[in-house]
């Protein structure tokens, strides 16, 4: 039987923390549930998921719909699109059956690459490898969540770049429905016509998607959010604080004295696997706390502030105690009340 391989290559960087990751997990579940109700898809569709942050890895191997179990999606620091492409190409080499003189191989794979930011690695060599050996035999659709992706890079990878401008819950699931419908249509088409065809873009507008042809059509920026990593002083477990730029009505910037600030979006528990997915070799940038609006309690233990900084430069949480042991460097710290602003190292987003 000839299989139709579907690869989801998903950005799991810090900027996806919170609702975006939760929506993505639910979205994958909905796609699988919908495809299982389609007899054509049950016969042909095989699914794999590749996640990428500072590092990339296949978190779900290529398996049939019945055997597929949606994985827990992790979070990491960085957006290594080059690493993601290399893992995708390795997975295609290993798991997609090639046509030989004796047997017909799998149908051409379909890839949905979903990201919300700019690459933090240099993807140039991976793009050369992709263009030389894979692009002609794989249908890759790049989708940006929001308007902050590097479309110039995505256009080098794919002939089809789509932007989901409105990323609220209702619009996101319309996008998920479009993905499910597109895969169903492909599985039916190959059974009827015995050939692969490009994924149809006829109904992308109904899903809130916009076809992006040039880099000038989006605001290319990697400064849409600020992420900070800390550890709980009680249980030593990591957490992430996420700030996002407020959405300003066009033309209103001149009425706001300083619109380069970020509102608190939330504080979230992290797993230790966060550090396994994050890259170490990047140039750390700093942010002034005067541009951050709101300081949350610790999501791990509930301490009143998750925003205390040790002399080692790392964040930790503090409560009512006078002396706290830093969970990063093990030094005892005595915090005094104060409101002075300071510089702090930010995540890659």
Number of C-alpha atoms within 10 A of each C-alpha: 8 16 20 25 24 21 24 21 26 23 32 31 29 29 27 22 24 18 12 18 21 13 18 20 15 14 21 19 16 17 18 18 14 15 20 18 11 13 12 18 24 16 18 22 25 21 23 23 22 23 26 30 31 31 25 26 18 18 16 18 16 21 17 20 19 13 10 16 15 18 12 11 16 20 29 31 26 28 29 23 31 22 21 26 23 19 21 24 17 12 18 18 12 10 15 18 17 14 12 8 5 6 10 12 15 17 23 20 20 22 21 17 24 20 27 26 27 23 22 20 17 12 17 13 12 19 20 14 14 20 14 10 11 16 16 11 11 18 21 25 21 22 25 25 21 18 21 20 23 20 28 16 16 25 17 14 21 19 15 18 23 22 26 22 17 14 18 13 12 9 17 22 20 17 21 20 16 21 19 19 17 16 20 22 15 23 26 18 15 17 15 9 9 11 12 17 12 12 16 12 14 7 12 18 13 12 17 19 24 18 15 20 15 11 15 10 13 18 13 17 12 18 15 21 21 27 22 21 22 25 25 24 24 19 10 16 18 24 25 24 27 26 23 19 18 15 8 10 7 7 7 9 12 9 8 9 7 9 15 13 18 21 17 19 20 18 24 18 19 21 14 13 12 21 16 15 22 24 19 13 8 12 8 11 11 13 16 13 16 12 16 19 14 13 18 19 18 28 23 21 18 15 17 15 16 28 21 16 19 20 10 11 13 19 26 27 28 26 18 9 8 10 13 20 16 25 22 17 12 11 12 12 14 10 14 8 5 6 6 7 11 11 13 17 17 17 24 28 27
